[in-house]
Amino acid sequence: MTTTAGALDSAAGPEAQVFTARLTGRPLLDSDGRTIGRVRDVVIWPVAGTEPPRALGLVVTMRRRRTIFVPFGRIKEVSAEGAQLAGGTVDLDPFRQRTGEILASSLYGRRTSAGTVADVAIAHPELARNRWQVTVLAVARGGRAMGVLSGHGPDIISWQECRELFEPGPLAEQLTSLREMAPADLATAFEALPQARRSELAAALDDDELADLLQEMPEQDQIRLLNSLGSLERSAGVVEEMEPDDAADLLGEMPPEQRERLLTAMQTVQSDDLRRLLRYDKSTAGGLMTSQPVVFAPDTPVAEVLARIRDRDLPATTAAQVYVCEPPMLTPTGRYLGSVGFQRLLRRAPSVPVGDCIEARVYVTPEMPQPELAARLAAYDLIGVAVCDSSGRLLGAVTVDDVLDHLLPTGGNP
């Protein structure tokens, strides 16, 4: 499909779309709205299979001409007017282009069978957490002047028409194939790689992808991999993307000084959350629980609950059961009322309040030892159980896979 060029700002699909050349020179704002730098470029990862090329983040020039990389996971908003940080810290190490990465600016002026590239657009698809991707290109055909945005300016074409611009080289292709593996398979393949290639892979993965990899590795291997990243800010960003219970287990294995440095570098909400989890022994319900179960007020309609658990970024075991509580909704919540499995929700009318669907009010205390917890899950045929304090407030939840992860042997096939 080709769109004529008068509509660079409205040509592409339902997602908010930004043309990268127009971002150049625009401000990067901190979470309070103060300008801290200027956008210089956009970093793109090559195409993988049928998926569009991914936009990884922004190259930003700070004061004193320091150039850094800011991943989209750290960015709250991007528009043609610039970008704003979500909060927390950013890595101030100088930007270095990694193997396989493409700078959007390197594509401007490239000649293709479809025309000469004038601009590259990126968008944030609905339901894609922190995932930006290339959508369309602006190309000048024939002898048209590039950059003329009225009259006979560039045409808008799908990225597939210039797919060759986003094909990976041999090393990047190998990294791309590894990135497409399931986390458990990636962890196995990662262990078989030479150390130099491991470092390249870790550098190429996004924070959330590296977090998924870490969660499949023994904790001492996790620590070694984090140490190899060479950046406190990057390490903190990766740990923030881990499931809270896995992150707490990892932090609990670190020397106290290293643990405190990481917690200090994290965003305040995540840091406070992990500090609470670290108070519990790892072999108890409190040490095994996630502090971020899916929680709703009792008057929430079933339709809204189902829409939330459809989020593809929500782990299946987390989405399988939701917890109903009185406000506040963040842990520790108000009084815990009960839990509901997704199958029961599917059988209820969309307008019914979730509080009317409660199946059980079974819960455990955070001090319950792991063997008793496993026995409780088995006795009630539970896929997850609430963890509550002495006042009946929800602190978190333990899913059956959390218990199995700690009961099954590690380091080889059972």
GUPA-34767 format. One record per residue (C-alpha): residue in one letter; x, y, z. Coordinates in steps of 0.1 Angstrom, whole numbers. Each point is the difference from the previous one (the first is absolute). Example, Ala and Ser with C-alpha at 12.3 -4.5 7.8 and 13.67 -1.06 7.14 Angstrom:
2
[r a; [123; -45; 78]],
[r s; [14; 34; -7]],
END
This chain:
414
[r m; [0; 0; 0]],
[r t; [13; 35; -9]],
[r t; [-13; 32; 15]],
[r t; [8; 34; -16]],
[r a; [21; 23; 20]],
[r g; [-22; 27; 12]],
[r a; [-9; -20; 31]],
[r l; [33; -10; 17]],
[r d; [-16; 5; 34]],
[r s; [-32; -20; -6]],
[r a; [9; -27; -24]],
[r a; [5; -31; 19]],
[r g; [-24; -22; 21]],
[r p; [-17; 3; 33]],
[r e; [32; 4; 20]],
[r a; [16; 34; 8]],
[r q; [27; 3; -27]],
[r v; [32; 21; 2]],
[r f; [24; 8; -29]],
[r t; [35; -4; 12]],
[r a; [16; 29; -20]],
[r r; [-25; 24; 16]],
[r l; [12; -11; 35]],
[r t; [36; 12; -8]],
[r g; [8; 30; 22]],
[r r; [-32; -4; 21]],
[r p; [3; 2; 38]],
[r l; [2; -29; 24]],
[r l; [-18; 10; 32]],
[r d; [5; -15; 34]],
[r s; [-31; -12; 20]],
[r d; [-5; 35; 13]],
[r g; [-1; 15; -36]],
[r r; [35; 16; 0]],
[r t; [21; -3; -31]],
[r i; [31; -21; 7]],
[r g; [11; -8; -36]],
[r r; [-8; 0; -37]],
[r v; [-10; -30; -21]],
[r r; [27; -8; -25]],
[r d; [-11; -34; -15]],
[r v; [-21; -31; 3]],
[r v; [15; -35; 4]],
[r i; [-16; -28; -20]],
[r w; [4; -38; 2]],
[r p; [-1; -20; -32]],
[r v; [-30; -19; -12]],
[r a; [-6; -35; 15]],
[r g; [-23; -23; -21]],
[r t; [-33; 17; -7]],
[r e; [2; 24; 29]],
[r p; [7; 37; -8]],
[r p; [34; 15; 9]],
[r r; [0; 11; 36]],
[r a; [9; 35; 12]],
[r l; [21; -5; 32]],
[r g; [5; 36; 12]],
[r l; [13; 35; -5]],
[r v; [35; 13; -4]],
[r v; [1; 33; 20]],
[r t; [25; 27; 3]],
[r m; [3; 13; 35]],
[r r; [17; 31; 13]],
[r r; [37; 3; -7]],
[r r; [-7; -20; -32]],
[r r; [-1; -34; 18]],
[r t; [-20; -24; -22]],
[r i; [-19; -28; 17]],
[r f; [-26; -27; -8]],
[r v; [-34; 0; 17]],
[r p; [-21; -31; -6]],
[r f; [-37; 3; -6]],
[r g; [-6; -18; 33]],
[r r; [12; 31; 18]],
[r i; [-22; 24; -21]],
[r k; [-35; 10; 9]],
[r e; [-10; 18; -31]],
[r v; [13; 6; -36]],
[r s; [-15; 24; -25]],
[r a; [11; 23; -28]],
[r e; [7; 26; 27]],
[r g; [25; -22; 18]],
[r a; [2; -26; 28]],
[r q; [-5; -1; 38]],
[r l; [16; -24; 25]],
[r a; [-23; -22; 22]],
[r g; [23; 6; 31]],
[r g; [29; -17; 16]],
[r t; [36; 1; -13]],
[r v; [15; -3; -34]],
[r d; [33; -14; -11]],
[r l; [24; 29; -5]],
[r d; [27; -21; -16]],
[r p; [9; 11; -36]],
[r f; [-22; -15; -27]],
[r r; [16; -27; -20]],
[r q; [-17; -16; -30]],
[r r; [-3; -38; 6]],
[r t; [4; -28; -25]],
[r g; [-30; -1; -23]],
[r e; [-16; 33; 11]],
[r i; [-11; 25; -27]],
[r l; [-2; 37; 5]],
[r a; [-31; 15; -16]],
[r s; [22; 29; -13]],
[r s; [21; -25; -20]],
[r l; [-30; -9; -21]],
[r y; [-8; 36; -11]],
[r g; [11; 5; -36]],
[r r; [3; -38; -7]],
[r r; [-11; -9; -34]],
[r t; [-23; -30; -3]],
[r s; [-22; -15; -28]],
[r a; [-30; 19; 16]],
[r g; [18; 34; 0]],
[r t; [24; 20; 22]],
[r v; [-6; -2; 37]],
[r a; [-10; 33; 15]],
[r d; [-12; -11; 34]],
[r v; [-9; -30; 22]],
[r a; [-30; -2; 22]],
[r i; [-4; -19; 32]],
[r a; [-31; -9; 21]],
[r h; [-9; -15; 33]],
[r p; [-26; -28; -7]],
[r e; [-28; -4; 24]],
[r l; [7; -25; 28]],
[r a; [37; 0; -8]],
[r r; [18; 9; 32]],
[r n; [29; 24; -8]],
[r r; [2; -15; -35]],
[r w; [4; 25; -29]],
[r q; [3; -12; -35]],
[r v; [6; 13; -35]],
[r t; [-33; 4; -19]],
[r v; [5; 20; -32]],
[r l; [26; 20; -20]],
[r a; [-3; 33; -18]],
[r v; [17; -4; -34]],
[r a; [7; 24; -29]],
[r r; [-6; -16; -34]],
[r g; [16; 10; -32]],
[r g; [15; 35; 0]],
[r r; [-21; 15; 29]],
[r a; [18; 20; 25]],
[r m; [3; -16; 34]],
[r g; [-15; 17; 30]],
[r v; [-28; 18; -20]],
[r l; [-30; -7; 21]],
[r s; [-27; 16; -22]],
[r g; [-10; -4; -36]],
[r h; [20; -28; -15]],
[r g; [20; -9; 31]],
[r p; [10; -35; 12]],
[r d; [-23; -30; -2]],
[r i; [-8; -21; 31]],
[r i; [6; -37; -5]],
[r s; [1; -31; 23]],
[r w; [33; -10; 14]],
[r q; [-3; -33; -18]],
[r e; [6; 17; -33]],
[r c; [35; 9; 12]],
[r r; [6; -31; 21]],
[r e; [36; -3; -13]],
[r l; [9; 31; 21]],
[r f; [-8; -19; 32]],
[r e; [16; -34; -8]],
[r p; [25; -10; 27]],
[r g; [37; -9; -8]],
[r p; [13; -35; 9]],
[r l; [8; 7; 37]],
[r a; [-31; 21; 5]],
[r e; [-21; -28; -17]],
[r q; [13; -25; 26]],
[r l; [-8; 24; 28]],
[r t; [-34; 5; -15]],
[r s; [-7; -37; -1]],
[r l; [10; -3; 37]],
[r r; [-22; 29; 10]],
[r e; [-30; -18; -15]],
[r m; [4; -31; 22]],
[r a; [-22; -7; 31]],
[r p; [19; 12; 31]],
[r a; [7; -36; 13]],
[r d; [15; -10; -34]],
[r l; [19; 33; -2]],
[r a; [16; -7; 34]],
[r t; [11; -34; -12]],
[r a; [15; 14; -32]],
[r f; [15; 29; 19]],
[r e; [20; -23; 23]],
[r a; [14; -18; -31]],
[r l; [14; 32; -16]],
[r p; [36; 13; 4]],
[r q; [4; 28; 25]],
[r a; [5; 27; -27]],
[r r; [-32; -10; -18]],
[r r; [-19; 0; 33]],
[r s; [10; 36; 6]],
[r e; [-12; 9; -35]],
[r l; [-33; -17; 5]],
[r a; [-5; 17; 34]],
[r a; [7; 34; -16]],
[r a; [-24; -7; -28]],
[r l; [-30; -10; 22]],
[r d; [-24; 25; 13]],
[r d; [-4; 3; 38]],
[r d; [-32; -20; 1]],
[r e; [15; -28; -22]],
[r l; [32; -2; 21]],
[r a; [-23; -1; 31]],
[r d; [-18; -30; -15]],
[r l; [33; -17; -7]],
[r l; [13; 6; 36]],
[r q; [-31; -15; 15]],
[r e; [9; -33; -16]],
[r m; [35; -1; 13]],
[r p; [15; -10; 34]],
[r e; [4; 30; 23]],
[r q; [38; 0; 0]],
[r d; [0; 0; -38]],
[r q; [-25; 29; 1]],
[r i; [24; 20; 22]],
[r r; [29; -7; -23]],
[r l; [-20; 11; -30]],
[r l; [-11; 32; 17]],
[r n; [35; 8; 10]],
[r s; [12; -5; -36]],
[r l; [-24; 28; -12]],
[r g; [24; 26; 13]],
[r s; [-27; 25; 8]],
[r l; [-19; 5; 32]],
[r e; [-29; 17; -17]],
[r r; [-3; -28; -26]],
[r s; [1; -27; 28]],
[r a; [-27; 19; 20]],
[r g; [-22; 3; -31]],
[r v; [3; -38; -6]],
[r v; [-9; -9; 36]],
[r e; [-30; 24; -1]],
[r e; [-13; -21; -30]],
[r m; [2; -33; 19]],
[r e; [-30; -15; 19]],
[r p; [3; 15; 35]],
[r d; [4; -34; 17]],
[r d; [28; -10; -24]],
[r a; [17; 34; 4]],
[r a; [-2; -3; 38]],
[r d; [16; -34; -1]],
[r l; [28; 14; -22]],
[r l; [6; 30; 22]],
[r g; [0; -23; 31]],
[r e; [30; -18; -14]],
[r m; [21; 31; -5]],
[r p; [24; 16; 24]],
[r p; [-18; 27; 20]],
[r e; [20; 28; -15]],
[r q; [-8; -10; -36]],
[r r; [-36; -6; 9]],
[r e; [-4; 35; 15]],
[r r; [16; 16; -30]],
[r l; [-24; -17; -24]],
[r l; [-30; 8; 22]],
[r t; [10; 37; 2]],
[r a; [4; 2; -38]],
[r m; [-36; -14; -6]],
[r q; [-32; 20; -3]],
[r t; [-14; 6; 35]],
[r v; [-32; -21; -3]],
[r q; [19; -31; -12]],
[r s; [27; 5; 26]],
[r d; [-25; 3; 29]],
[r d; [-18; -31; -13]],
[r l; [31; -21; -1]],
[r r; [12; 12; 35]],
[r r; [-33; -13; 14]],
[r l; [5; -34; -16]],
[r l; [36; -2; 12]],
[r r; [-13; 0; 36]],
[r y; [-13; -36; -4]],
[r d; [20; -32; 0]],
[r k; [1; -13; -35]],
[r s; [-13; -35; 11]],
[r t; [-33; 15; 13]],
[r a; [-32; 12; -18]],
[r g; [12; 36; 4]],
[r g; [33; -8; -17]],
[r l; [-17; -19; -29]],
[r m; [-28; 25; -6]],
[r t; [-3; 26; -27]],
[r s; [-10; 33; 14]],
[r q; [-18; 10; -33]],
[r p; [-30; -24; -4]],
[r v; [-29; 12; -21]],
[r v; [-23; 18; 25]],
[r f; [-35; 15; -5]],
[r a; [-25; 18; 22]],
[r p; [-32; -20; 5]],
[r d; [-22; 23; -22]],
[r t; [22; -4; -31]],
[r p; [-20; -14; -29]],
[r v; [10; -34; -13]],
[r a; [6; 15; -34]],
[r e; [27; 23; 14]],
[r v; [17; -29; 18]],
[r l; [0; -22; -32]],
[r a; [15; 29; -20]],
[r r; [28; 3; 25]],
[r i; [10; -37; 1]],
[r r; [0; -1; -38]],
[r d; [32; 21; 1]],
[r r; [25; -21; -18]],
[r d; [29; 13; 21]],
[r l; [-17; -14; 32]],
[r p; [14; -35; 8]],
[r a; [-26; -27; -4]],
[r t; [3; -12; 36]],
[r t; [-6; 35; 12]],
[r a; [-30; 6; -23]],
[r a; [-16; -33; 9]],
[r q; [-13; 13; 33]],
[r v; [-9; 35; 13]],
[r y; [-4; 12; 36]],
[r v; [-28; 22; 13]],
[r c; [7; 25; 27]],
[r e; [-13; 32; 16]],
[r p; [20; 31; -9]],
[r p; [29; 8; -3]],
[r m; [8; -23; -29]],
[r l; [38; 0; 3]],
[r t; [15; -25; 25]],
[r p; [-4; 1; 29]],
[r t; [-36; 5; -10]],
[r g; [-32; 5; 20]],
[r r; [-18; -30; 14]],
[r y; [4; -31; -22]],
[r l; [-35; -13; -11]],
[r g; [9; -30; -22]],
[r s; [13; -13; -33]],
[r v; [-16; -9; -34]],
[r g; [14; -22; -27]],
[r f; [-2; 12; -36]],
[r q; [-23; -30; -11]],
[r r; [-27; 11; 25]],
[r l; [3; 36; -14]],
[r l; [-6; -13; -35]],
[r r; [-33; -15; 11]],
[r r; [-13; 32; 15]],
[r a; [-18; 29; -17]],
[r p; [24; 29; -8]],
[r s; [-19; 25; 22]],
[r v; [1; -22; 32]],
[r p; [23; 14; 27]],
[r v; [30; -21; 6]],
[r g; [-8; 0; 37]],
[r d; [-31; -22; -8]],
[r c; [22; -26; -17]],
[r i; [24; -8; 30]],
[r e; [7; -37; 2]],
[r a; [21; -3; 31]],
[r r; [16; 20; 28]],
[r v; [28; -23; 7]],
[r y; [32; 17; 10]],
[r v; [33; -7; 18]],
[r t; [23; 21; 22]],
[r p; [34; 12; -13]],
[r e; [18; -21; 26]],
[r m; [-15; -33; -12]],
[r p; [29; -24; -8]],
[r q; [3; -13; -36]],
[r p; [-10; -36; 7]],
[r e; [-32; 11; 17]],
[r l; [-7; 24; -28]],
[r a; [4; -28; -26]],
[r a; [-24; -22; 20]],
[r r; [-26; 28; 2]],
[r l; [1; 5; -37]],
[r a; [-4; -37; -6]],
[r a; [-28; -5; 25]],
[r y; [-21; 27; -15]],
[r d; [10; -6; -36]],
[r l; [11; 36; -3]],
[r i; [20; 16; -28]],
[r g; [8; 29; 23]],
[r v; [-6; 12; 35]],
[r a; [-2; 34; 17]],
[r v; [25; 10; 26]],
[r c; [-15; 22; 27]],
[r d; [13; 17; 31]],
[r s; [-16; -3; 35]],
[r s; [-25; 28; -9]],
[r g; [-13; -18; -31]],
[r r; [17; 23; -25]],
[r l; [14; -16; -32]],
[r l; [38; 1; -1]],
[r g; [4; -20; -32]],
[r a; [-7; -34; -15]],
[r v; [18; -33; -6]],
[r t; [-7; -20; -31]],
[r v; [6; -37; -4]],
[r d; [29; 6; -24]],
[r d; [18; 21; 27]],
[r v; [-2; -30; 23]],
[r l; [11; -25; -26]],
[r d; [30; 21; -10]],
[r h; [13; -3; 36]],
[r l; [-9; -37; 5]],
[r l; [14; -13; -33]],
[r p; [38; -6; -3]],
[r t; [21; 25; -19]],
[r g; [31; -4; -22]],
[r g; [-12; -29; -20]],
[r n; [-28; -22; -11]],
[r p; [-20; -16; 28]],
END
